[in-house]
């Protein structure tokens, strides 16, 4: 069982709500590693199938002008190595331009298509709401991921008449059970996962993204500190580390279509 510490308002109960497949959405290579790599490592260690979808190629990232010509290939290679460290090998791209991502129908159609193909129990995505306490968590591309995925999950994903060409191609409508959002406002977070056994795997994955870290020591200290704060918020013992999510039940036993 994956260790979890949930606030009372979380609809997800790890003792009864089983997860077999997860699809994770992010704006750029490295977003998933910062936001959820510890939880992903716990899932894959428990036998959960996890796939990634990166919406942009990360072409506007990095700090070294010498990397500009090769930055897309560099970031793809970094993401694939980082994913392997937490047990993930299935990576998809929507190839949108870094810094220009929008919750367009092109993007939403791509999201619906991939979810219908993989039919996961959980879709993990960046949060659509801005975090005013730490604006850096709310890059416009991050917000666009959250908005596009949330709009795709309901109603388009489960509506056979939305993007009808997908149904015509054999991708039937699908009712997603769970939407987990990360990198959002603290006040929205209602579910914490104890990732203490997977902290080093998460940090190794983050370290792979060398093109993005001008100050590696400060980055690692900040990540460790954030996980300790999350553990305190979750009521975990001192010295533990946690990742935080806003968990939304999309379709469950009590869900009524259209309400």
Backbone torsions as a table, in degrees:
resi	resn	phi	psi	omega
1	UNK	NA	140.2	178.6
2	UNK	-78.5	126.2	-179.9
3	UNK	-64.4	133.8	-177.4
4	UNK	-147.5	144.0	174.0
5	UNK	-127.3	114.7	-172.5
6	UNK	-113.2	142.1	170.2
7	UNK	-72.5	160.2	-173.6
8	UNK	-59.6	-31.2	-175.1
9	UNK	-83.4	-3.3	178.8
10	UNK	-68.9	131.4	178.0
11	UNK	-78.9	-10.7	-174.5
12	UNK	-93.7	129.9	177.7
13	UNK	-118.8	106.8	-176.0
14	UNK	-63.7	-16.3	179.2
15	UNK	-77.1	-24.7	-176.2
16	UNK	-123.3	-25.3	-178.0
17	UNK	-93.4	105.2	-173.8
18	UNK	-89.0	145.5	179.4
19	UNK	-123.2	125.6	177.1
20	UNK	-114.3	-25.6	-178.6
21	UNK	-146.2	139.2	-177.8
22	UNK	-133.3	138.9	173.2
23	UNK	-120.2	122.4	-175.0
24	UNK	-108.1	129.6	177.4
25	UNK	-110.1	140.8	177.1
26	UNK	-146.4	161.9	178.7
27	UNK	-80.1	-44.4	-171.9
28	UNK	-132.5	155.8	168.2
29	UNK	-57.2	131.1	179.4
30	UNK	101.6	-18.2	-179.9
31	UNK	-59.8	-45.3	-178.5
32	UNK	-63.4	-38.7	-176.8
33	UNK	-65.7	-41.0	175.8
34	UNK	-67.5	-41.3	-170.7
35	UNK	-85.8	-30.5	-168.0
36	UNK	-151.5	11.1	-173.7
37	UNK	-63.5	-29.8	177.6
38	UNK	-66.9	-44.7	177.6
39	UNK	-64.7	-40.4	179.0
40	UNK	-64.0	-41.4	177.2
41	UNK	-61.4	-39.0	177.4
42	UNK	-65.3	-42.4	178.9
43	UNK	-62.2	-50.8	-176.5
44	UNK	-64.9	-34.4	176.9
45	UNK	-63.6	-27.8	179.3
46	UNK	-90.1	4.0	176.8
47	UNK	93.8	8.2	178.6
48	UNK	-75.7	137.3	174.9
49	UNK	-84.3	124.4	-177.5
50	UNK	-123.6	132.1	175.7
51	UNK	-122.0	152.6	176.8
52	UNK	-113.0	146.2	166.4
53	UNK	-130.6	115.0	178.3
54	UNK	-99.9	123.5	-171.4
55	UNK	-78.8	-32.5	176.8
56	UNK	-114.5	169.6	178.1
57	UNK	-88.2	-0.5	-179.3
58	UNK	69.4	26.6	-172.2
59	UNK	-71.5	-15.8	178.1
60	UNK	-99.1	6.5	-177.7
61	UNK	-86.8	175.4	177.5
62	UNK	94.7	172.1	-175.7
63	UNK	-130.4	-17.2	-175.3
64	UNK	-97.5	117.9	179.0
65	UNK	-57.3	-25.4	-179.3
66	UNK	-67.7	-17.1	-178.1
67	UNK	-89.0	-6.4	-169.6
68	UNK	-56.2	-43.3	-174.7
69	UNK	-66.7	-27.0	-174.3
70	UNK	-117.9	13.6	-170.3
71	UNK	-64.2	-35.8	-178.8
72	UNK	-65.0	-48.7	179.0
73	UNK	-64.6	-38.2	179.7
74	UNK	-62.8	-46.3	-177.4
75	UNK	-70.5	-33.7	175.2
76	UNK	-63.9	-44.7	179.1
77	UNK	-63.6	-40.4	177.3
78	UNK	-61.0	-46.1	-178.2
79	UNK	-63.4	-39.3	-179.3
80	UNK	-67.8	-39.5	177.2
81	UNK	-67.2	-42.0	179.7
82	UNK	-63.7	-42.1	179.9
83	UNK	-61.8	-40.8	179.4
84	UNK	-59.6	-34.0	-178.4
85	UNK	-66.7	-21.6	177.9
86	UNK	-114.7	19.0	170.6
87	UNK	86.4	22.5	-177.6
88	UNK	-117.4	133.0	177.8
89	UNK	-126.4	-12.8	-176.3
90	UNK	-95.9	105.2	-176.2
91	UNK	-126.0	131.1	179.3
92	UNK	-119.2	153.2	175.9
93	UNK	-127.8	144.6	170.6
94	UNK	-96.7	-9.0	173.2
95	UNK	58.3	38.1	171.9
96	UNK	-81.4	160.6	-178.2
97	UNK	-79.2	130.1	179.6
98	UNK	-59.8	125.3	179.9
99	UNK	93.6	-7.8	-177.4
100	UNK	-120.0	10.0	-174.3
101	UNK	-65.9	135.0	178.4
102	UNK	-133.9	155.9	175.2
103	UNK	-81.5	62.8	-177.7
104	UNK	-85.9	167.2	176.9
105	UNK	-68.2	-28.1	174.1
106	UNK	-60.2	-46.7	-179.3
107	UNK	-69.2	-47.2	-178.1
108	UNK	-62.2	-37.8	176.8
109	UNK	-62.2	-41.2	177.5
110	UNK	-63.0	-37.9	177.8
111	UNK	-65.8	-49.4	179.3
112	UNK	-58.8	-43.9	-179.5
113	UNK	-58.0	-47.3	-176.5
114	UNK	-70.1	-39.8	178.4
115	UNK	-64.4	-41.9	178.4
116	UNK	-64.8	-33.3	177.7
117	UNK	-67.6	-45.3	-172.6
118	UNK	-91.7	-27.9	177.1
119	UNK	50.5	59.9	-177.3
120	UNK	-77.4	163.0	171.7
121	UNK	-80.0	-32.5	-179.4
122	UNK	-129.5	131.6	164.1
123	UNK	-104.1	126.5	178.6
124	UNK	-107.4	128.2	-177.1
125	UNK	-148.2	162.8	176.2
126	UNK	-69.5	154.0	-173.3
127	UNK	-79.2	140.7	180.0
128	UNK	-80.9	-7.3	-177.6
129	UNK	-100.7	141.5	-178.7
130	UNK	-73.0	140.7	174.8
131	UNK	-98.1	105.2	-176.2
132	UNK	-75.9	-17.7	179.3
133	UNK	-76.7	-30.0	178.5
134	UNK	-143.4	88.8	-171.8
135	UNK	-61.6	-24.0	-178.9
136	UNK	-64.4	-22.9	176.2
137	UNK	-72.5	-14.9	-170.9
138	UNK	-114.0	46.2	170.9
139	UNK	-50.6	139.9	180.0
140	UNK	-53.1	-34.7	176.8
141	UNK	-64.9	-36.0	178.5
142	UNK	-62.4	-46.6	-180.0
143	UNK	-62.9	-37.6	179.3
144	UNK	-65.5	-37.7	175.4
145	UNK	-58.6	-49.8	-178.1
146	UNK	-61.4	-42.5	-179.4
147	UNK	-67.7	-45.1	-179.4
148	UNK	-62.7	-45.0	-178.3
149	UNK	-68.5	-43.3	-179.6
150	UNK	-62.7	-43.0	178.2
151	UNK	-67.9	-33.0	178.8
152	UNK	-71.2	-40.0	-177.8
153	UNK	-63.1	-39.6	175.3
154	UNK	-143.5	124.7	6.8
155	UNK	-101.1	-7.3	-167.2
156	UNK	-59.3	-41.4	-175.5
157	UNK	-58.2	-40.9	-174.4
158	UNK	-100.4	8.7	179.4
159	UNK	-106.3	111.9	-177.3
160	UNK	-66.2	-14.1	-178.6
161	UNK	-98.0	-0.6	173.0
162	UNK	-89.2	132.4	-175.2
163	UNK	47.7	61.0	-172.2
164	UNK	-59.2	-21.6	178.6
165	UNK	-63.7	-25.8	178.1
166	UNK	-69.9	-45.1	177.1
167	UNK	-63.7	-38.5	178.9
168	UNK	-64.2	-27.2	178.8
169	UNK	-86.8	4.2	176.7
170	UNK	99.0	3.9	179.2
171	UNK	-95.3	93.3	-174.7
172	UNK	-70.2	153.8	175.9
173	UNK	-55.9	149.9	-173.8
174	UNK	-142.6	133.7	177.3
175	UNK	-97.0	110.6	-178.3
176	UNK	-76.2	132.7	176.7
177	UNK	-72.0	-47.2	-168.6
178	UNK	-134.8	139.8	170.2
179	UNK	-119.4	119.6	177.3
180	UNK	-110.2	124.9	-178.3
181	UNK	-111.6	138.4	179.8
182	UNK	-127.6	164.9	178.4
183	UNK	66.2	33.9	178.9
184	UNK	-108.6	-169.5	178.2
185	UNK	-63.9	140.8	-179.3
186	UNK	-55.6	-38.6	-174.9
187	UNK	-68.5	-15.7	177.5
188	UNK	-86.4	-19.3	-173.0
189	UNK	-71.4	125.8	-176.4
190	UNK	-127.6	6.1	-176.9
191	UNK	-147.9	132.0	-178.4
192	UNK	-124.2	138.3	177.2
193	UNK	-113.1	126.0	177.1
194	UNK	-74.1	109.3	-176.7
195	UNK	-109.4	19.5	-176.0
196	UNK	-50.5	-43.7	-179.5
197	UNK	-69.9	-10.9	-172.4
198	UNK	-118.5	12.9	-178.3
199	UNK	-60.7	-45.3	-176.5
200	UNK	-67.0	-37.2	176.6
201	UNK	-63.3	-42.0	178.3
202	UNK	-61.2	-46.7	-178.2
203	UNK	-66.2	-37.6	176.1
204	UNK	-62.2	-39.8	178.6
205	UNK	-63.9	-42.8	179.1
206	UNK	-64.8	-40.4	-178.7
207	UNK	-62.8	-25.2	179.7
208	UNK	-61.5	-29.4	-176.7
209	UNK	-80.6	60.6	-173.0
210	UNK	-64.2	-26.0	-179.1
211	UNK	-68.6	-13.0	-172.8
212	UNK	-108.9	0.0	-171.4
213	UNK	-119.6	96.3	176.7
214	UNK	-74.7	-20.4	179.5
215	UNK	-137.4	87.5	-173.3
216	UNK	-63.2	-42.2	-177.4
217	UNK	-63.7	-43.9	179.4
218	UNK	-65.4	-39.1	178.7
219	UNK	-60.4	-49.9	-177.4
220	UNK	-64.2	-41.0	179.2
221	UNK	-61.5	-41.4	180.0
222	UNK	-65.8	-40.8	-179.9
223	UNK	-65.8	-45.7	178.4
224	UNK	-60.7	-45.1	-179.2
225	UNK	-61.4	-42.9	-179.9
226	UNK	-62.7	-39.9	179.2
227	UNK	-68.4	-34.3	177.0
228	UNK	-68.1	-40.0	177.5
229	UNK	-63.1	-42.4	177.6
230	UNK	-60.3	-41.0	179.5
231	UNK	-63.8	-39.7	177.1
232	UNK	-62.8	-44.1	178.8
233	UNK	-61.4	-32.0	-179.0
234	UNK	-83.1	-8.0	-178.7
235	UNK	79.3	22.2	178.0
236	UNK	-79.2	159.8	179.6
237	UNK	-61.4	156.2	178.8
238	UNK	-57.0	139.8	179.9
239	UNK	91.2	-7.7	178.3
240	UNK	-83.2	163.7	178.7
241	UNK	-128.1	144.7	-178.5
242	UNK	-143.7	156.8	169.9
243	UNK	-112.6	148.3	-172.7
244	UNK	-116.8	144.1	-177.3
245	UNK	-141.5	155.6	166.6
246	UNK	-102.0	105.2	-176.6
247	UNK	-95.2	129.5	-179.9
248	UNK	-121.3	126.5	173.8
249	UNK	-82.1	112.8	-178.0
250	UNK	-86.5	-50.6	178.6
251	UNK	-135.6	121.9	178.4
252	UNK	-142.1	-171.3	-177.8
253	UNK	-57.3	-30.8	-177.3
254	UNK	-98.6	5.6	-176.7
255	UNK	-73.7	133.0	176.0
256	UNK	-111.5	126.8	-176.7
257	UNK	-57.2	130.0	175.1
258	UNK	85.7	2.6	-179.2
259	UNK	-124.0	NA	NA
